[in-house]
Amino acid sequence: MNKRILGLYKYAMLSPQVKRNLFRIIPFGVIWFVFSIVYSLLEKGLLGNLNYYPATKGPYNFSRSLLITAGFSLLTGLFIGTIETLYLNKFFIQKSFSKKILYKTVLYLATITLFLIVQTVVTSSLEMRTTIFHKQVWGHTWTFLSNYAFLTVGVYIAVIIVISQFYAEMSENIGQVALFNFFTGRYHRPKEEERIFMFLDMRSSTHIAEQLGHVRYFEMLKAYYSDLSDPVVQYSGEIYQYVGDEMVVSWNLKNGLSNNNCIQCFFAMKA
């Protein structure tokens, strides 16, 4: 019980930025983990009582395969989520929704293929009770990679990547809290709350738009919103909506009043 309380205390002490990153990374691991379980169950249903893979003649054990596949998938999902959240997302910020998903899917699929090769080698070596460098282990691995079965696995993985990327982009555009509330059905059960709101407008936006032209102006708005989002996260705010050049930020009373977050957020955005 004490360990649990200590764990909750440590989480509470994390910065809003770290909490937000964790909240973005963990769903990747969950999505990959769930789909790995589905895949293992489908595989078991197709193979039945067989103790080998018909396509490669490699040994098959359901319990061990389930454990390894789930473990690798969870780690892979968390790895992708970390790379996506901390690094890769910044490089594709100017790309369209569809191009982001396409480019990232290709990149992640290449990375996952490498993970899949490692998983196959490890699984084969455990089933054969030999080292990963044994000739027979790599023989089974190559048979799997050159077989139609590998293509179906590749397509399945691509689907998981697209789904996780779609979730990430929707979360980024709609907002994590809004998306979470949508999935949990909170918007279907009206609830009265006391909240703090801050309304921000760009000064002289009409004049700026006339000078830049509408295309460059909206490109500037994207950068403008991106820059202002960091202080919102830093001071535990939630972006309620964008209205043209207006940005509406909201806090519940606890987060907004704690350390004067709602006030500090304004000055951080101004800076």
Number of C-alpha atoms within 10 A of each C-alpha: 6 7 8 9 10 11 12 11 11 10 12 11 11 11 13 16 16 14 16 16 15 15 13 22 22 16 17 28 21 17 19 26 22 14 18 24 16 14 18 18 14 12 15 18 10 10 15 10 11 13 13 14 15 12 12 17 12 20 16 19 15 18 11 13 18 19 14 17 21 21 15 19 26 22 17 20 25 23 16 22 24 19 13 20 17 12 11 14 15 10 10 15 13 13 11 10 15 10 12 18 21 14 13 18 21 14 11 17 20 14 13 20 16 11 15 22 16 15 18 22 21 19 23 24 19 15 15 15 10 14 14 18 11 13 11 16 23 17 15 19 23 15 16 20 19 12 13 12 15 16 13 11 15 18 12 14 22 18 15 21 25 18 17 23 22 16 18 22 17 14 16 12 12 14 17 19 14 17 16 13 13 12 10 10 11 12 11 9 6 8 7 5 8 9 12 16 17 16 12 15 12 13 9 8 15 11 10 13 15 10 11 13 11 12 9 12 16 15 12 14 15 13 13 13 14 11 12 17 17 15 20 24 19 17 24 22 24 19 20 17 14 13 9 11 15 14 18 15 21 20 22 16 13 14 17 21 13 11 11 12 19 24 13 16 23 17 10 14 14 9 8
